[in-house]
Amino acid sequence: MEEGDKFCSTCGTQVAKIRREEFSVSADNLIEKVKDLLHEGNVTRIIIKDDKEKTLLEIPATIGFVGVIVAPWLAALGVIAALATNCTMIVERRE
């Protein structure tokens, strides 16, 4: 599919619009912010980047994303929080 397509050319299904938001988060608040975003429900993906814009972690947050699946991601976030001082969080939401 091409950027800007409103319908799938194969099946005709309407394509959901994705909105991107960017936050600057300190390492201390990183895990809590991710937990809050996952509980909102309309988040499709969370990307964590360091000060140099290098992607540290990408979390796919699909429907049915439960605690058992989230636990390894939160452990990885703990390591990132220990290494980085400030992070940029990009949140993709379905409209």
PDB file of N, CA, C and O in Angstrom:
ATOM      1  N   MET A   1       0.833  -1.177   0.000  1.00  0.00           N
ATOM      2  CA  MET A   1       0.000   0.000   0.000  1.00  0.00           C
ATOM      3  C   MET A   1       0.878   1.241   0.000  1.00  0.00           C
ATOM      4  O   MET A   1       2.000   1.225   0.508  1.00  0.00           O
ATOM      5  N   GLU A   2       0.371   2.282  -0.557  1.00  0.00           N
ATOM      6  CA  GLU A   2       1.075   3.551  -0.646  1.00  0.00           C
ATOM      7  C   GLU A   2       0.662   4.469   0.495  1.00  0.00           C
ATOM      8  O   GLU A   2      -0.435   4.342   1.040  1.00  0.00           O
ATOM      9  N   GLU A   3       1.538   5.385   0.850  1.00  0.00           N
ATOM     10  CA  GLU A   3       1.199   6.366   1.881  1.00  0.00           C
ATOM     11  C   GLU A   3       0.050   7.230   1.380  1.00  0.00           C
ATOM     12  O   GLU A   3       0.069   7.695   0.240  1.00  0.00           O
ATOM     13  N   GLY A   4      -0.926   7.441   2.208  1.00  0.00           N
ATOM     14  CA  GLY A   4      -2.076   8.262   1.831  1.00  0.00           C
ATOM     15  C   GLY A   4      -3.247   7.462   1.295  1.00  0.00           C
ATOM     16  O   GLY A   4      -4.323   8.021   1.085  1.00  0.00           O
ATOM     17  N   ASP A   5      -3.066   6.144   1.063  1.00  0.00           N
ATOM     18  CA  ASP A   5      -4.183   5.317   0.613  1.00  0.00           C
ATOM     19  C   ASP A   5      -5.237   5.244   1.701  1.00  0.00           C
ATOM     20  O   ASP A   5      -4.910   5.107   2.880  1.00  0.00           O
ATOM     21  N   LYS A   6      -6.502   5.337   1.310  1.00  0.00           N
ATOM     22  CA  LYS A   6      -7.591   5.272   2.279  1.00  0.00           C
ATOM     23  C   LYS A   6      -8.225   3.890   2.334  1.00  0.00           C
ATOM     24  O   LYS A   6      -8.898   3.547   3.306  1.00  0.00           O
ATOM     25  N   PHE A   7      -8.003   3.083   1.267  1.00  0.00           N
ATOM     26  CA  PHE A   7      -8.554   1.739   1.211  1.00  0.00           C
ATOM     27  C   PHE A   7      -7.498   0.784   0.686  1.00  0.00           C
ATOM     28  O   PHE A   7      -6.638   1.177  -0.102  1.00  0.00           O
ATOM     29  N   CYS A   8      -7.557  -0.463   1.115  1.00  0.00           N
ATOM     30  CA  CYS A   8      -6.653  -1.504   0.641  1.00  0.00           C
ATOM     31  C   CYS A   8      -7.000  -1.830  -0.804  1.00  0.00           C
ATOM     32  O   CYS A   8      -8.166  -2.048  -1.133  1.00  0.00           O
ATOM     33  N   SER A   9      -5.991  -1.863  -1.666  1.00  0.00           N
ATOM     34  CA  SER A   9      -6.242  -2.138  -3.085  1.00  0.00           C
ATOM     35  C   SER A   9      -6.594  -3.601  -3.328  1.00  0.00           C
ATOM     36  O   SER A   9      -7.163  -3.922  -4.371  1.00  0.00           O
ATOM     37  N   THR A  10      -6.276  -4.491  -2.403  1.00  0.00           N
ATOM     38  CA  THR A  10      -6.566  -5.908  -2.566  1.00  0.00           C
ATOM     39  C   THR A  10      -7.952  -6.282  -2.051  1.00  0.00           C
ATOM     40  O   THR A  10      -8.736  -6.918  -2.755  1.00  0.00           O
ATOM     41  N   CYS A  11      -8.249  -5.877  -0.807  1.00  0.00           N
ATOM     42  CA  CYS A  11      -9.505  -6.322  -0.202  1.00  0.00           C
ATOM     43  C   CYS A  11     -10.546  -5.218  -0.046  1.00  0.00           C
ATOM     44  O   CYS A  11     -11.712  -5.512   0.216  1.00  0.00           O
ATOM     45  N   GLY A  12     -10.151  -3.956  -0.201  1.00  0.00           N
ATOM     46  CA  GLY A  12     -11.093  -2.856  -0.099  1.00  0.00           C
ATOM     47  C   GLY A  12     -11.380  -2.381   1.303  1.00  0.00           C
ATOM     48  O   GLY A  12     -12.247  -1.530   1.499  1.00  0.00           O
ATOM     49  N   THR A  13     -10.666  -2.914   2.293  1.00  0.00           N
ATOM     50  CA  THR A  13     -10.875  -2.514   3.679  1.00  0.00           C
ATOM     51  C   THR A  13     -10.339  -1.110   3.905  1.00  0.00           C
ATOM     52  O   THR A  13      -9.280  -0.750   3.390  1.00  0.00           O
ATOM     53  N   GLN A  14     -11.075  -0.318   4.678  1.00  0.00           N
ATOM     54  CA  GLN A  14     -10.636   1.034   4.979  1.00  0.00           C
ATOM     55  C   GLN A  14      -9.395   0.986   5.867  1.00  0.00           C
ATOM     56  O   GLN A  14      -9.333   0.215   6.825  1.00  0.00           O
ATOM     57  N   VAL A  15      -8.421   1.809   5.540  1.00  0.00           N
ATOM     58  CA  VAL A  15      -7.172   1.858   6.281  1.00  0.00           C
ATOM     59  C   VAL A  15      -7.336   2.818   7.457  1.00  0.00           C
ATOM     60  O   VAL A  15      -7.815   3.939   7.291  1.00  0.00           O
ATOM     61  N   ALA A  16      -6.934   2.368   8.644  1.00  0.00           N
ATOM     62  CA  ALA A  16      -7.015   3.214   9.832  1.00  0.00           C
ATOM     63  C   ALA A  16      -5.946   4.294   9.763  1.00  0.00           C
ATOM     64  O   ALA A  16      -4.819   4.036   9.341  1.00  0.00           O
ATOM     65  N   LYS A  17      -6.301   5.494  10.177  1.00  0.00           N
ATOM     66  CA  LYS A  17      -5.339   6.587  10.211  1.00  0.00           C
ATOM     67  C   LYS A  17      -4.483   6.443  11.463  1.00  0.00           C
ATOM     68  O   LYS A  17      -4.984   6.147  12.547  1.00  0.00           O
ATOM     69  N   ILE A  18      -3.190   6.658  11.291  1.00  0.00           N
ATOM     70  CA  ILE A  18      -2.252   6.569  12.400  1.00  0.00           C
ATOM     71  C   ILE A  18      -1.727   7.977  12.688  1.00  0.00           C
ATOM     72  O   ILE A  18      -1.276   8.688  11.790  1.00  0.00           O
ATOM     73  N   ARG A  19      -1.797   8.353  13.947  1.00  0.00           N
ATOM     74  CA  ARG A  19      -1.309   9.657  14.388  1.00  0.00           C
ATOM     75  C   ARG A  19      -0.072   9.423  15.240  1.00  0.00           C
ATOM     76  O   ARG A  19      -0.069   8.544  16.102  1.00  0.00           O
ATOM     77  N   ARG A  20       0.986  10.204  15.006  1.00  0.00           N
ATOM     78  CA  ARG A  20       2.236  10.061  15.764  1.00  0.00           C
ATOM     79  C   ARG A  20       2.394  11.220  16.730  1.00  0.00           C
ATOM     80  O   ARG A  20       2.186  12.379  16.370  1.00  0.00           O
ATOM     81  N   GLU A  21       2.763  10.895  17.961  1.00  0.00           N
ATOM     82  CA  GLU A  21       3.050  11.895  18.986  1.00  0.00           C
ATOM     83  C   GLU A  21       4.454  11.639  19.501  1.00  0.00           C
ATOM     84  O   GLU A  21       4.896  10.492  19.579  1.00  0.00           O
ATOM     85  N   GLU A  22       5.148  12.697  19.849  1.00  0.00           N
ATOM     86  CA  GLU A  22       6.515  12.562  20.339  1.00  0.00           C
ATOM     87  C   GLU A  22       6.627  13.217  21.709  1.00  0.00           C
ATOM     88  O   GLU A  22       6.193  14.352  21.907  1.00  0.00           O
ATOM     89  N   PHE A  23       7.218  12.482  22.654  1.00  0.00           N
ATOM     90  CA  PHE A  23       7.397  12.963  24.014  1.00  0.00           C
ATOM     91  C   PHE A  23       8.867  12.882  24.390  1.00  0.00           C
ATOM     92  O   PHE A  23       9.580  11.981  23.948  1.00  0.00           O
ATOM     93  N   SER A  24       9.311  13.816  25.197  1.00  0.00           N
ATOM     94  CA  SER A  24      10.635  13.730  25.800  1.00  0.00           C
ATOM     95  C   SER A  24      10.420  13.241  27.230  1.00  0.00           C
ATOM     96  O   SER A  24       9.696  13.866  28.005  1.00  0.00           O
ATOM     97  N   VAL A  25      11.047  12.132  27.571  1.00  0.00           N
ATOM     98  CA  VAL A  25      10.803  11.481  28.863  1.00  0.00           C
ATOM     99  C   VAL A  25      12.136  11.229  29.554  1.00  0.00           C
ATOM    100  O   VAL A  25      13.106  10.805  28.925  1.00  0.00           O
ATOM    101  N   SER A  26      12.172  11.494  30.842  1.00  0.00           N
ATOM    102  CA  SER A  26      13.381  11.155  31.598  1.00  0.00           C
ATOM    103  C   SER A  26      13.383   9.651  31.855  1.00  0.00           C
ATOM    104  O   SER A  26      12.335   9.006  31.835  1.00  0.00           O
ATOM    105  N   ALA A  27      14.544   9.114  32.090  1.00  0.00           N
ATOM    106  CA  ALA A  27      14.671   7.674  32.308  1.00  0.00           C
ATOM    107  C   ALA A  27      13.884   7.219  33.533  1.00  0.00           C
ATOM    108  O   ALA A  27      13.404   6.087  33.579  1.00  0.00           O
ATOM    109  N   ASP A  28      13.751   8.096  34.525  1.00  0.00           N
ATOM    110  CA  ASP A  28      13.023   7.749  35.752  1.00  0.00           C
ATOM    111  C   ASP A  28      11.544   7.491  35.487  1.00  0.00           C
ATOM    112  O   ASP A  28      10.936   6.647  36.146  1.00  0.00           O
ATOM    113  N   ASN A  29      10.964   8.202  34.537  1.00  0.00           N
ATOM    114  CA  ASN A  29       9.529   8.103  34.254  1.00  0.00           C
ATOM    115  C   ASN A  29       9.199   7.209  33.066  1.00  0.00           C
ATOM    116  O   ASN A  29       8.028   7.057  32.718  1.00  0.00           O
ATOM    117  N   LEU A  30      10.199   6.621  32.446  1.00  0.00           N
ATOM    118  CA  LEU A  30      10.006   5.871  31.208  1.00  0.00           C
ATOM    119  C   LEU A  30       9.060   4.692  31.379  1.00  0.00           C
ATOM    120  O   LEU A  30       8.116   4.557  30.601  1.00  0.00           O
ATOM    121  N   ILE A  31       9.276   3.856  32.344  1.00  0.00           N
ATOM    122  CA  ILE A  31       8.459   2.643  32.520  1.00  0.00           C
ATOM    123  C   ILE A  31       7.019   3.008  32.855  1.00  0.00           C
ATOM    124  O   ILE A  31       6.089   2.414  32.308  1.00  0.00           O
ATOM    125  N   GLU A  32       6.822   3.971  33.744  1.00  0.00           N
ATOM    126  CA  GLU A  32       5.458   4.372  34.122  1.00  0.00           C
ATOM    127  C   GLU A  32       4.702   4.953  32.932  1.00  0.00           C
ATOM    128  O   GLU A  32       3.516   4.676  32.751  1.00  0.00           O
ATOM    129  N   LYS A  33       5.386   5.755  32.124  1.00  0.00           N
ATOM    130  CA  LYS A  33       4.743   6.360  30.953  1.00  0.00           C
ATOM    131  C   LYS A  33       4.319   5.280  29.950  1.00  0.00           C
ATOM    132  O   LYS A  33       3.227   5.353  29.387  1.00  0.00           O
ATOM    133  N   VAL A  34       5.171   4.289  29.730  1.00  0.00           N
ATOM    134  CA  VAL A  34       4.835   3.197  28.807  1.00  0.00           C
ATOM    135  C   VAL A  34       3.647   2.398  29.338  1.00  0.00           C
ATOM    136  O   VAL A  34       2.750   2.045  28.573  1.00  0.00           O
ATOM    137  N   LYS A  35       3.632   2.111  30.636  1.00  0.00           N
ATOM    138  CA  LYS A  35       2.500   1.377  31.221  1.00  0.00           C
ATOM    139  C   LYS A  35       1.199   2.152  31.032  1.00  0.00           C
ATOM    140  O   LYS A  35       0.175   1.574  30.667  1.00  0.00           O
ATOM    141  N   ASP A  36       1.242   3.469  31.281  1.00  0.00           N
ATOM    142  CA  ASP A  36       0.046   4.299  31.105  1.00  0.00           C
ATOM    143  C   ASP A  36      -0.437   4.278  29.660  1.00  0.00           C
ATOM    144  O   ASP A  36      -1.638   4.190  29.405  1.00  0.00           O
ATOM    145  N   LEU A  37       0.484   4.358  28.727  1.00  0.00           N
ATOM    146  CA  LEU A  37       0.109   4.355  27.310  1.00  0.00           C
ATOM    147  C   LEU A  37      -0.507   3.025  26.891  1.00  0.00           C
ATOM    148  O   LEU A  37      -1.474   3.000  26.130  1.00  0.00           O
ATOM    149  N   LEU A  38       0.049   1.919  27.385  1.00  0.00           N
ATOM    150  CA  LEU A  38      -0.484   0.606  27.025  1.00  0.00           C
ATOM    151  C   LEU A  38      -1.895   0.404  27.572  1.00  0.00           C
ATOM    152  O   LEU A  38      -2.699  -0.303  26.964  1.00  0.00           O
ATOM    153  N   HIS A  39      -2.199   1.015  28.704  1.00  0.00           N
ATOM    154  CA  HIS A  39      -3.538   0.884  29.284  1.00  0.00           C
ATOM    155  C   HIS A  39      -4.580   1.716  28.545  1.00  0.00           C
ATOM    156  O   HIS A  39      -5.777   1.451  28.657  1.00  0.00           O
ATOM    157  N   GLU A  40      -4.136   2.721  27.790  1.00  0.00           N
ATOM    158  CA  GLU A  40      -5.078   3.563  27.040  1.00  0.00           C
ATOM    159  C   GLU A  40      -5.809   2.776  25.960  1.00  0.00           C
ATOM    160  O   GLU A  40      -6.995   3.007  25.726  1.00  0.00           O
ATOM    161  N   GLY A  41      -5.123   1.857  25.303  1.00  0.00           N
ATOM    162  CA  GLY A  41      -5.794   0.973  24.359  1.00  0.00           C
ATOM    163  C   GLY A  41      -5.739   1.367  22.904  1.00  0.00           C
ATOM    164  O   GLY A  41      -5.824   0.481  22.054  1.00  0.00           O
ATOM    165  N   ASN A  42      -5.600   2.649  22.549  1.00  0.00           N
ATOM    166  CA  ASN A  42      -5.579   3.023  21.142  1.00  0.00           C
ATOM    167  C   ASN A  42      -4.159   3.188  20.602  1.00  0.00           C
ATOM    168  O   ASN A  42      -3.972   3.691  19.494  1.00  0.00           O
ATOM    169  N   VAL A  43      -3.164   2.769  21.375  1.00  0.00           N
ATOM    170  CA  VAL A  43      -1.767   2.850  20.962  1.00  0.00           C
ATOM    171  C   VAL A  43      -1.423   1.615  20.144  1.00  0.00           C
ATOM    172  O   VAL A  43      -1.717   0.495  20.559  1.00  0.00           O
ATOM    173  N   THR A  44      -0.801   1.811  18.980  1.00  0.00           N
ATOM    174  CA  THR A  44      -0.426   0.673  18.138  1.00  0.00           C
ATOM    175  C   THR A  44       1.061   0.341  18.210  1.00  0.00           C
ATOM    176  O   THR A  44       1.458  -0.807  18.011  1.00  0.00           O
ATOM    177  N   ARG A  45       1.892   1.370  18.501  1.00  0.00           N
ATOM    178  CA  ARG A  45       3.326   1.112  18.590  1.00  0.00           C
ATOM    179  C   ARG A  45       3.983   2.208  19.415  1.00  0.00           C
ATOM    180  O   ARG A  45       3.580   3.370  19.362  1.00  0.00           O
ATOM    181  N   ILE A  46       5.001   1.822  20.179  1.00  0.00           N
ATOM    182  CA  ILE A  46       5.786   2.763  20.970  1.00  0.00           C
ATOM    183  C   ILE A  46       7.242   2.575  20.574  1.00  0.00           C
ATOM    184  O   ILE A  46       7.754   1.456  20.574  1.00  0.00           O
ATOM    185  N   ILE A  47       7.905   3.673  20.237  1.00  0.00           N
ATOM    186  CA  ILE A  47       9.309   3.643  19.835  1.00  0.00           C
ATOM    187  C   ILE A  47      10.090   4.492  20.832  1.00  0.00           C
ATOM    188  O   ILE A  47       9.733   5.640  21.093  1.00  0.00           O
ATOM    189  N   ILE A  48      11.157   3.922  21.386  1.00  0.00           N
ATOM    190  CA  ILE A  48      12.016   4.633  22.334  1.00  0.00           C
ATOM    191  C   ILE A  48      13.344   4.920  21.633  1.00  0.00           C
ATOM    192  O   ILE A  48      13.988   4.016  21.100  1.00  0.00           O
ATOM    193  N   LYS A  49      13.749   6.220  21.642  1.00  0.00           N
ATOM    194  CA  LYS A  49      15.016   6.623  21.032  1.00  0.00           C
ATOM    195  C   LYS A  49      15.861   7.351  22.058  1.00  0.00           C
ATOM    196  O   LYS A  49      15.341   7.957  22.995  1.00  0.00           O
ATOM    197  N   ASP A  50      17.183   7.285  21.869  1.00  0.00           N
ATOM    198  CA  ASP A  50      18.073   8.004  22.773  1.00  0.00           C
ATOM    199  C   ASP A  50      18.279   9.433  22.290  1.00  0.00           C
ATOM    200  O   ASP A  50      17.633   9.867  21.336  1.00  0.00           O
ATOM    201  N   ASP A  51      19.183  10.170  22.947  1.00  0.00           N
ATOM    202  CA  ASP A  51      19.447  11.567  22.606  1.00  0.00           C
ATOM    203  C   ASP A  51      19.978  11.745  21.185  1.00  0.00           C
ATOM    204  O   ASP A  51      19.812  12.806  20.582  1.00  0.00           O
ATOM    205  N   LYS A  52      20.614  10.707  20.659  1.00  0.00           N
ATOM    206  CA  LYS A  52      21.205  10.771  19.315  1.00  0.00           C
ATOM    207  C   LYS A  52      20.264  10.236  18.238  1.00  0.00           C
ATOM    208  O   LYS A  52      20.686   9.972  17.112  1.00  0.00           O
ATOM    209  N   GLU A  53      18.980  10.076  18.590  1.00  0.00           N
ATOM    210  CA  GLU A  53      17.942   9.594  17.671  1.00  0.00           C
ATOM    211  C   GLU A  53      18.135   8.136  17.250  1.00  0.00           C
ATOM    212  O   GLU A  53      17.576   7.712  16.239  1.00  0.00           O
ATOM    213  N   LYS A  54      18.907   7.372  18.003  1.00  0.00           N
ATOM    214  CA  LYS A  54      19.079   5.943  17.728  1.00  0.00           C
ATOM    215  C   LYS A  54      17.928   5.193  18.388  1.00  0.00           C
ATOM    216  O   LYS A  54      17.644   5.403  19.567  1.00  0.00           O
ATOM    217  N   THR A  55      17.268   4.323  17.637  1.00  0.00           N
ATOM    218  CA  THR A  55      16.154   3.548  18.171  1.00  0.00           C
ATOM    219  C   THR A  55      16.680   2.502  19.145  1.00  0.00           C
ATOM    220  O   THR A  55      17.493   1.650  18.787  1.00  0.00           O
ATOM    221  N   LEU A  56      16.200   2.584  20.388  1.00  0.00           N
ATOM    222  CA  LEU A  56      16.611   1.634  21.417  1.00  0.00           C
ATOM    223  C   LEU A  56      15.641   0.469  21.544  1.00  0.00           C
ATOM    224  O   LEU A  56      16.048  -0.664  21.801  1.00  0.00           O
ATOM    225  N   LEU A  57      14.347   0.756  21.362  1.00  0.00           N
ATOM    226  CA  LEU A  57      13.338  -0.279  21.544  1.00  0.00           C
ATOM    227  C   LEU A  57      12.074   0.098  20.784  1.00  0.00           C
ATOM    228  O   LEU A  57      11.661   1.258  20.782  1.00  0.00           O
ATOM    229  N   GLU A  58      11.462  -0.896  20.138  1.00  0.00           N
ATOM    230  CA  GLU A  58      10.167  -0.726  19.485  1.00  0.00           C
ATOM    231  C   GLU A  58       9.213  -1.727  20.087  1.00  0.00           C
ATOM    232  O   GLU A  58       9.475  -2.930  20.085  1.00  0.00           O
ATOM    233  N   ILE A  59       8.102  -1.228  20.603  1.00  0.00           N
ATOM    234  CA  ILE A  59       7.120  -2.096  21.245  1.00  0.00           C
ATOM    235  C   ILE A  59       5.846  -2.090  20.418  1.00  0.00           C
ATOM    236  O   ILE A  59       5.176  -1.061  20.332  1.00  0.00           O
ATOM    237  N   PRO A  60       5.494  -3.222  19.807  1.00  0.00           N
ATOM    238  CA  PRO A  60       4.201  -3.289  19.114  1.00  0.00           C
ATOM    239  C   PRO A  60       3.095  -3.472  20.143  1.00  0.00           C
ATOM    240  O   PRO A  60       3.112  -4.434  20.911  1.00  0.00           O
ATOM    241  N   ALA A  61       2.152  -2.571  20.163  1.00  0.00           N
ATOM    242  CA  ALA A  61       1.078  -2.622  21.169  1.00  0.00           C
ATOM    243  C   ALA A  61      -0.239  -2.918  20.457  1.00  0.00           C
ATOM    244  O   ALA A  61      -1.028  -2.011  20.192  1.00  0.00           O
ATOM    245  N   THR A  62      -0.463  -4.162  20.158  1.00  0.00           N
ATOM    246  CA  THR A  62      -1.666  -4.557  19.425  1.00  0.00           C
ATOM    247  C   THR A  62      -2.784  -4.921  20.386  1.00  0.00           C
ATOM    248  O   THR A  62      -2.570  -5.033  21.593  1.00  0.00           O
ATOM    249  N   ILE A  63      -3.965  -5.103  19.846  1.00  0.00           N
ATOM    250  CA  ILE A  63      -5.115  -5.511  20.649  1.00  0.00           C
ATOM    251  C   ILE A  63      -4.816  -6.859  21.297  1.00  0.00           C
ATOM    252  O   ILE A  63      -4.288  -7.756  20.640  1.00  0.00           O
ATOM    253  N   GLY A  64      -5.144  -7.007  22.563  1.00  0.00           N
ATOM    254  CA  GLY A  64      -4.893  -8.259  23.269  1.00  0.00           C
ATOM    255  C   GLY A  64      -3.505  -8.338  23.877  1.00  0.00           C
ATOM    256  O   GLY A  64      -3.073  -9.406  24.309  1.00  0.00           O
ATOM    257  N   PHE A  65      -2.816  -7.229  23.911  1.00  0.00           N
ATOM    258  CA  PHE A  65      -1.471  -7.156  24.493  1.00  0.00           C
ATOM    259  C   PHE A  65      -1.613  -7.250  26.002  1.00  0.00           C
ATOM    260  O   PHE A  65      -2.003  -6.276  26.645  1.00  0.00           O
ATOM    261  N   VAL A  66      -1.304  -8.402  26.578  1.00  0.00           N
ATOM    262  CA  VAL A  66      -1.552  -8.638  28.004  1.00  0.00           C
ATOM    263  C   VAL A  66      -0.260  -8.666  28.797  1.00  0.00           C
ATOM    264  O   VAL A  66       0.831  -8.636  28.229  1.00  0.00           O
ATOM    265  N   GLY A  67      -0.391  -8.725  30.119  1.00  0.00           N
ATOM    266  CA  GLY A  67       0.751  -8.651  31.026  1.00  0.00           C
ATOM    267  C   GLY A  67       1.854  -9.655  30.774  1.00  0.00           C
ATOM    268  O   GLY A  67       3.026  -9.328  30.956  1.00  0.00           O
ATOM    269  N   VAL A  68       1.522 -10.859  30.365  1.00  0.00           N
ATOM    270  CA  VAL A  68       2.543 -11.881  30.125  1.00  0.00           C
ATOM    271  C   VAL A  68       3.450 -11.470  28.978  1.00  0.00           C
ATOM    272  O   VAL A  68       4.658 -11.705  29.016  1.00  0.00           O
ATOM    273  N   ILE A  69       2.870 -10.859  27.964  1.00  0.00           N
ATOM    274  CA  ILE A  69       3.660 -10.426  26.809  1.00  0.00           C
ATOM    275  C   ILE A  69       4.404  -9.132  27.131  1.00  0.00           C
ATOM    276  O   ILE A  69       5.499  -8.912  26.615  1.00  0.00           O
ATOM    277  N   VAL A  70       3.839  -8.285  27.960  1.00  0.00           N
ATOM    278  CA  VAL A  70       4.434  -6.986  28.293  1.00  0.00           C
ATOM    279  C   VAL A  70       5.648  -7.133  29.197  1.00  0.00           C
ATOM    280  O   VAL A  70       6.557  -6.307  29.126  1.00  0.00           O
ATOM    281  N   ALA A  71       5.693  -8.142  30.032  1.00  0.00           N
ATOM    282  CA  ALA A  71       6.766  -8.297  31.020  1.00  0.00           C
ATOM    283  C   ALA A  71       8.182  -8.239  30.426  1.00  0.00           C
ATOM    284  O   ALA A  71       9.018  -7.523  30.978  1.00  0.00           O
ATOM    285  N   PRO A  72       8.498  -8.948  29.338  1.00  0.00           N
ATOM    286  CA  PRO A  72       9.856  -8.841  28.779  1.00  0.00           C
ATOM    287  C   PRO A  72      10.177  -7.438  28.276  1.00  0.00           C
ATOM    288  O   PRO A  72      11.311  -6.973  28.391  1.00  0.00           O
ATOM    289  N   TRP A  73       9.163  -6.763  27.714  1.00  0.00           N
ATOM    290  CA  TRP A  73       9.381  -5.395  27.222  1.00  0.00           C
ATOM    291  C   TRP A  73       9.703  -4.458  28.387  1.00  0.00           C
ATOM    292  O   TRP A  73      10.571  -3.593  28.270  1.00  0.00           O
ATOM    293  N   LEU A  74       9.010  -4.630  29.501  1.00  0.00           N
ATOM    294  CA  LEU A  74       9.257  -3.770  30.656  1.00  0.00           C
ATOM    295  C   LEU A  74      10.637  -4.040  31.256  1.00  0.00           C
ATOM    296  O   LEU A  74      11.280  -3.122  31.766  1.00  0.00           O
ATOM    297  N   ALA A  75      11.090  -5.279  31.200  1.00  0.00           N
ATOM    298  CA  ALA A  75      12.440  -5.596  31.665  1.00  0.00           C
ATOM    299  C   ALA A  75      13.480  -4.899  30.783  1.00  0.00           C
ATOM    300  O   ALA A  75      14.476  -4.377  31.284  1.00  0.00           O
ATOM    301  N   ALA A  76      13.245  -4.896  29.482  1.00  0.00           N
ATOM    302  CA  ALA A  76      14.151  -4.199  28.556  1.00  0.00           C
ATOM    303  C   ALA A  76      14.120  -2.694  28.809  1.00  0.00           C
ATOM    304  O   ALA A  76      15.151  -2.027  28.724  1.00  0.00           O
ATOM    305  N   LEU A  77      12.947  -2.163  29.118  1.00  0.00           N
ATOM    306  CA  LEU A  77      12.839  -0.740  29.435  1.00  0.00           C
ATOM    307  C   LEU A  77      13.631  -0.395  30.689  1.00  0.00           C
ATOM    308  O   LEU A  77      14.205   0.690  30.779  1.00  0.00           O
ATOM    309  N   GLY A  78      13.667  -1.301  31.654  1.00  0.00           N
ATOM    310  CA  GLY A  78      14.449  -1.082  32.866  1.00  0.00           C
ATOM    311  C   GLY A  78      15.930  -0.940  32.555  1.00  0.00           C
ATOM    312  O   GLY A  78      16.611  -0.100  33.144  1.00  0.00           O
ATOM    313  N   VAL A  79      16.427  -1.746  31.645  1.00  0.00           N
ATOM    314  CA  VAL A  79      17.833  -1.662  31.230  1.00  0.00           C
ATOM    315  C   VAL A  79      18.092  -0.344  30.515  1.00  0.00           C
ATOM    316  O   VAL A  79      19.100   0.317  30.763  1.00  0.00           O
ATOM    317  N   ILE A  80      17.173   0.037  29.623  1.00  0.00           N
ATOM    318  CA  ILE A  80      17.324   1.302  28.902  1.00  0.00           C
ATOM    319  C   ILE A  80      17.305   2.472  29.877  1.00  0.00           C
ATOM    320  O   ILE A  80      18.103   3.401  29.755  1.00  0.00           O
ATOM    321  N   ALA A  81      16.398   2.426  30.841  1.00  0.00           N
ATOM    322  CA  ALA A  81      16.303   3.499  31.831  1.00  0.00           C
ATOM    323  C   ALA A  81      17.591   3.616  32.642  1.00  0.00           C
ATOM    324  O   ALA A  81      17.968   4.713  33.054  1.00  0.00           O
ATOM    325  N   ALA A  82      18.263   2.497  32.871  1.00  0.00           N
ATOM    326  CA  ALA A  82      19.513   2.525  33.626  1.00  0.00           C
ATOM    327  C   ALA A  82      20.659   3.127  32.801  1.00  0.00           C
ATOM    328  O   ALA A  82      21.577   3.729  33.360  1.00  0.00           O
ATOM    329  N   LEU A  83      20.605   2.966  31.484  1.00  0.00           N
ATOM    330  CA  LEU A  83      21.689   3.427  30.613  1.00  0.00           C
ATOM    331  C   LEU A  83      21.487   4.846  30.089  1.00  0.00           C
ATOM    332  O   LEU A  83      22.460   5.579  29.914  1.00  0.00           O
ATOM    333  N   ALA A  84      20.262   5.239  29.840  1.00  0.00           N
ATOM    334  CA  ALA A  84      19.982   6.538  29.224  1.00  0.00           C
ATOM    335  C   ALA A  84      19.471   7.521  30.279  1.00  0.00           C
ATOM    336  O   ALA A  84      18.835   7.130  31.257  1.00  0.00           O
ATOM    337  N   THR A  85      19.762   8.793  30.059  1.00  0.00           N
ATOM    338  CA  THR A  85      19.246   9.806  30.979  1.00  0.00           C
ATOM    339  C   THR A  85      17.940  10.393  30.458  1.00  0.00           C
ATOM    340  O   THR A  85      16.973  10.519  31.209  1.00  0.00           O
ATOM    341  N   ASN A  86      17.907  10.746  29.200  1.00  0.00           N
ATOM    342  CA  ASN A  86      16.687  11.266  28.567  1.00  0.00           C
ATOM    343  C   ASN A  86      16.398  10.460  27.320  1.00  0.00           C
ATOM    344  O   ASN A  86      17.311  10.066  26.595  1.00  0.00           O
ATOM    345  N   CYS A  87      15.126  10.218  27.077  1.00  0.00           N
ATOM    346  CA  CYS A  87      14.709   9.449  25.915  1.00  0.00           C
ATOM    347  C   CYS A  87      13.617  10.210  25.170  1.00  0.00           C
ATOM    348  O   CYS A  87      12.908  11.039  25.741  1.00  0.00           O
ATOM    349  N   THR A  88      13.505   9.910  23.906  1.00  0.00           N
ATOM    350  CA  THR A  88      12.391  10.403  23.119  1.00  0.00           C
ATOM    351  C   THR A  88      11.467   9.228  22.879  1.00  0.00           C
ATOM    352  O   THR A  88      11.904   8.162  22.445  1.00  0.00           O
ATOM    353  N   MET A  89      10.196   9.423  23.162  1.00  0.00           N
ATOM    354  CA  MET A  89       9.202   8.367  22.984  1.00  0.00           C
ATOM    355  C   MET A  89       8.264   8.789  21.860  1.00  0.00           C
ATOM    356  O   MET A  89       7.645   9.851  21.925  1.00  0.00           O
ATOM    357  N   ILE A  90       8.164   7.959  20.840  1.00  0.00           N
ATOM    358  CA  ILE A  90       7.245   8.207  19.739  1.00  0.00           C
ATOM    359  C   ILE A  90       6.097   7.230  19.887  1.00  0.00           C
ATOM    360  O   ILE A  90       6.304   6.018  19.954  1.00  0.00           O
ATOM    361  N   VAL A  91       4.892   7.758  19.936  1.00  0.00           N
ATOM    362  CA  VAL A  91       3.702   6.942  20.150  1.00  0.00           C
ATOM    363  C   VAL A  91       2.832   7.024  18.906  1.00  0.00           C
ATOM    364  O   VAL A  91       2.476   8.114  18.459  1.00  0.00           O
ATOM    365  N   GLU A  92       2.491   5.864  18.350  1.00  0.00           N
ATOM    366  CA  GLU A  92       1.589   5.802  17.213  1.00  0.00           C
ATOM    367  C   GLU A  92       0.231   5.365  17.716  1.00  0.00           C
ATOM    368  O   GLU A  92       0.102   4.344  18.391  1.00  0.00           O
ATOM    369  N   ARG A  93      -0.793   6.156  17.378  1.00  0.00           N
ATOM    370  CA  ARG A  93      -2.156   5.877  17.802  1.00  0.00           C
ATOM    371  C   ARG A  93      -3.066   5.714  16.598  1.00  0.00           C
ATOM    372  O   ARG A  93      -2.894   6.369  15.569  1.00  0.00           O
ATOM    373  N   ARG A  94      -4.018   4.842  16.749  1.00  0.00           N
ATOM    374  CA  ARG A  94      -5.040   4.641  15.724  1.00  0.00           C
ATOM    375  C   ARG A  94      -6.167   5.628  15.990  1.00  0.00           C
ATOM    376  O   ARG A  94      -6.658   5.721  17.114  1.00  0.00           O
ATOM    377  N   GLU A  95      -6.580   6.365  14.961  1.00  0.00           N
ATOM    378  CA  GLU A  95      -7.673   7.327  15.137  1.00  0.00           C
ATOM    379  C   GLU A  95      -9.010   6.671  14.953  1.00  0.00           C
ATOM    380  O   GLU A  95     -10.043   7.333  15.065  1.00  0.00           O
TER     381      GLU A  95
END
